[in-house]
């Protein structure tokens, strides 16, 4: 049975536009009502700049119907803060993946197509960086759900967790060595993509940038995901944000929770 569900979604997008030799920033932070046609999923998410002057994270929460199937796309990108224009790669990746979902007409080989599109996005950002002489890169963690299957494509150190049957698991791999990213969007021609897929039935997914998990206690996170309910997703997210901020986290933080019911 398909029904309408209204949830509050907070999105932060940072767009950088080239004008001569100057890069202009446009930051649009808004809270809106989104209509979601749901069969078995519910989600919410926030992205905040926290104590930083700029939010280099970008968050995408999007749903569609393709061939009569409910399709959900959740993406977290964290612009590399050591690069002057890290926010460009972050926001551009989210926009291009959003466009990709809009253009999708069938779900065959959807996991392979997601990986292919991410590699294409990497090339686009590399070309834009060379064209405008900017230094930019971003992590990317994408969760795609089609009916009762999930597909994950990932680069960098943002994370996707899954909670089911009393167990919390990290479903992505941190591309980090000696404190440095070993794979991300916008740095090399052939980045390493971590890919994972499986059954989404009964799973509670959490996507986040490293601003959430660096000061997070994993047992507290598991407790919150164990007890989250459809009507309490927003409150759960707020508690998780408060938990790490109270422990001194100053970085940008992006988080979304997706619940897939059995």
HUHU-V753650 format. One record per backbone hydrogen bond with DSSP energy under -1.0 kcal/mol. CO is the residue of the C=O (numbers start at 1). NH is the residue of the N-H. If there is no record, write none. Layout:
co->CO nh->NH
co->CO nh->NH
//
This chain:
co->3 nh->38
co->5 nh->36
co->7 nh->34
co->9 nh->32
co->11 nh->30
co->13 nh->28
co->15 nh->26
co->17 nh->24
co->19 nh->22
co->22 nh->19
co->24 nh->17
co->26 nh->15
co->28 nh->13
co->30 nh->11
co->32 nh->9
co->34 nh->7
co->36 nh->5
co->38 nh->3
co->40 nh->261
co->42 nh->259
co->44 nh->257
co->45 nh->10
co->46 nh->255
co->48 nh->253
co->49 nh->52
co->56 nh->79
co->58 nh->77
co->60 nh->75
co->62 nh->73
co->64 nh->71
co->66 nh->69
co->69 nh->66
co->70 nh->147
co->71 nh->64
co->72 nh->145
co->73 nh->62
co->74 nh->143
co->75 nh->60
co->76 nh->141
co->77 nh->58
co->78 nh->139
co->80 nh->83
co->83 nh->86
co->85 nh->88
co->86 nh->90
co->87 nh->91
co->88 nh->92
co->89 nh->93
co->90 nh->94
co->91 nh->95
co->92 nh->96
co->93 nh->97
co->94 nh->98
co->95 nh->99
co->96 nh->100
co->97 nh->101
co->98 nh->102
co->99 nh->103
co->107 nh->110
co->109 nh->113
co->110 nh->114
co->111 nh->115
co->112 nh->116
co->113 nh->117
co->114 nh->118
co->115 nh->119
co->116 nh->120
co->117 nh->121
co->118 nh->122
co->119 nh->123
co->120 nh->124
co->121 nh->125
co->122 nh->126
co->123 nh->127
co->124 nh->128
co->125 nh->129
co->126 nh->130
co->127 nh->131
co->128 nh->132
co->129 nh->134
co->135 nh->85
co->137 nh->80
co->138 nh->185
co->140 nh->155
co->141 nh->76
co->142 nh->153
co->143 nh->74
co->144 nh->151
co->145 nh->72
co->146 nh->149
co->148 nh->200
co->149 nh->146
co->150 nh->198
co->151 nh->144
co->152 nh->196
co->153 nh->142
co->154 nh->194
co->155 nh->140
co->156 nh->175
co->159 nh->208
co->160 nh->171
co->161 nh->206
co->162 nh->169
co->163 nh->204
co->164 nh->167
co->167 nh->164
co->169 nh->162
co->174 nh->176
co->175 nh->182
co->177 nh->180
co->180 nh->177
co->185 nh->138
co->194 nh->154
co->196 nh->152
co->198 nh->150
co->200 nh->203
co->203 nh->260
co->204 nh->163
co->205 nh->258
co->206 nh->161
co->207 nh->256
co->208 nh->159
co->209 nh->212
co->210 nh->214
co->213 nh->216
co->217 nh->221
co->218 nh->222
co->219 nh->223
co->220 nh->224
co->221 nh->225
co->222 nh->226
co->223 nh->227
co->229 nh->232
co->232 nh->236
co->233 nh->237
co->234 nh->238
co->235 nh->239
co->236 nh->240
co->237 nh->241
co->238 nh->242
co->239 nh->243
co->240 nh->244
co->241 nh->245
co->242 nh->246
co->244 nh->249
co->245 nh->248
co->253 nh->48
co->254 nh->209
co->255 nh->46
co->256 nh->207
co->257 nh->44
co->258 nh->205
co->259 nh->42
//
